[in-house]
Amino acid sequence: MYIAQEESFGPVMVISKFKNGDVDGVLRRANTTEYGLASGVFTKDLSKALYISEKLEAGTVFINTYNKTDVAAPFGGFKQSGFGKDLGK
């Protein structure tokens, strides 16, 4: 879908179905977009959330929340979303 491939500034949340246990399929789908500013993972399984957050091509990955961060923390995106991390090394 168009909304899942574009970098929307919102409040917009794209929720898509996936087969139970198909974490790698979800990662492939999420990483095929040309953008990667931020993403969110919502799950009860913390080890799964950490695995996904390491594999996602996004500047910021929120787990079980969204857009809660410290203004002094490094931020930025991957791919066509920005040019690296601001406030980083």
N, C-alpha and C positions, 0 to 999 in steps of 0.2 A: 504494500500500500504506500501511496505517496507520503502520508504523514509519518510513516515509520522510517522513511529514507531521508527526510529533510530535517534541517536543524530548526526546530520550532522554538520560539521564545514565547513563553506562555503566561499563565499556567496551563500547560498541556501535559497530559500523561497518556502514553500509548501502552495499552495492556493487550498482550497477545497470548493466545493459547499455545500450549506445547504438550507433546506427549509426556506422560509421567516418566521421570527419570532421564529424559533426553537433554541433559545439561549441555553437552557438547553441541547439539543442534541449536539450542538457544544461543550459545556463544557465537556460533557461525553466523546466525541470523543477525545478532546484535552487531557483530564486527564487520559486516559487509557494507554498512553505510560509510559514506566518505567523511562523515563527521564524528567527533568524539569529545564533546565538551564535558558532559557529565552523564551519569547513569545511576540507577537505583536498583537495589536488589531487596526483595521482600520475601523472607522465608523464616521458618522456625528453626531451621538447621544451620547453625553457625558455621560448621566446617564447610558446608556447601556454599554459604555466602562468601566465605574467605577464598575458596577455590575460584568461584566465579569472579570475584573482585580482582584477583590476580590476573585473570585471563582476558578481562574486558579491555578493549582499546579505548579508554576514556580518561580524561584528565582527572576527574573526581568520581569516585564510586561511593554512593551513600548506601548504607545497610540499614534497613528497617526504619528509615527516615528519609527526608529529602530536603536539601538546601539548608541544612543546619551545619554551620562551619564557623571557624574563627576567622575574622577578617585579616589576621596576621599570618594565616596558614598559606603556603604556596598554592596557587590555583592556575588553571589553564587547560588547554585541550590538546588533543591529538589530531592528526590528519588535517582537514580543512578548518578545524576549530582552533583558531589561535596560532601562536608561534612558540609554543613551549610553556614553561611554568613562570608566572610572575611571582616574585618574592622568593624564588628558589635560588640554588647556588649558581 
